[in-house]
Amino acid sequence: MNEDQKNKLTVMIFGQQYKIVGNASSNYMRMIAGHVDDKMRQIAESNPRLDTTKIAVLTAVNIADEYFRLKEEYDELVKLLEE
């Protein structure tokens, strides 16, 4: 896909519609939105008293944690390969 071409689509995340725009494929953007929706629903199920804002922040914290743990593993693997 041309870098100047952007995909635009509407997704549902935690019962709300969001219009998202990006260079990635529509399928990829739907997958990402689905991941965020799944994480928010898991947190809401575990903590039914939380409002949507707190659920969203906890979701962001959990996804950031996943990212940094995976990045650390990746960096360790790269280091091993370079040795």
Residue pairs with C-beta under 8 A, 6 or more apart in sequence:
1 7
1 23
1 25
3 23
5 23
6 21
6 22
6 23
7 21
7 22
7 23
7 24
7 25
7 26
7 29
8 19
8 20
8 21
9 19
9 20
9 26
9 29
9 30
10 17
10 18
10 19
10 20
11 17
11 18
11 20
11 29
11 30
11 33
11 34
12 18
12 33
12 37
13 33
13 36
13 37
13 40
14 36
14 37
14 40
14 41
14 44
14 52
14 55
14 56
18 33
20 29
20 33
22 29
24 32
35 63
36 59
36 63
39 59
39 62
39 63
40 55
40 56
40 59
43 50
43 55
43 58
43 59
43 62
44 50
44 55
47 54
47 55
47 58
50 58
